[in-house]
Amino acid sequence: MARCGQIVDASLVQAPVQRNKREEAETVKEGTMPLGWKPHKRAQKDVDAKWTRKHGKNHFGYKLHASVDKRYKLIRKIAITHAAVADTTVFEELLDLSNTSRDVYADRGYPSIEREARLKQAGWRVHIQRRGHATKGISKTQKRRNRAIATPRARVEHVFGALAQMGGKLVRCLGIVRTTLVLHLKAASYNLKRLVFMKERGLAPF
């Protein structure tokens, strides 16, 4: 049973980089394939993956969005999108209503006054870190609040780290359908490994 709240986060998943001509790349951006591509070439092209920029570096591929329960660090819900989709887009979709706690943790990529108001009205206890702007930083109170949220929120990073060791930060298949299947299998494999770990140490009832 999911307990003690949930942590929502997202991680980039690298896909094979596509080498297209400029005209072809523009067509792919529109969600279609160039008419000049023959069937065998279409089978080798990924038109679903997208480029994005993070920490000054360009990344091509997809994004794994996940909700992890705070107590057991099991993956409860995931969503797969191309890399350019903003983390906040699928936030509500990832909320696990079965968790025994209404606490929700997230990092600086998710703050929204409207979202937090909706969540609080729905009975959620929101713990989303604050971020400053180019012209205005955050207050000392907000910095203390961010530090208090950082420790429980960091548990989701352990999950993404484990997935990376299992090859979760890289896919070699083409298309979002295959990528979704592969990442669901990796998430399920992680949960099984985690369950075995907890059973061996008596951390959860079985």
Buried (B, 14 or more C-beta within 10 A) or exposed (E): EBEBBBBBBBBBBBBBEBEBEEEBEEBBEEEEBBEEBEEEEEEEBBBBBBBBEEEEEEBBBBBBBBBBBBBBBBBBBBBBBBBBBEBBEBBEEBBBEEBEBBBBBBBBBBBEEEBBEEBEEEEBEBBBBBBEEEEEEBEEEBBEBBEEBEEBBEBBBEBBEBBEEEEBBEBEBBBBEBBBEBBBEBBEBBBEEBBEEBEEEEEBEE
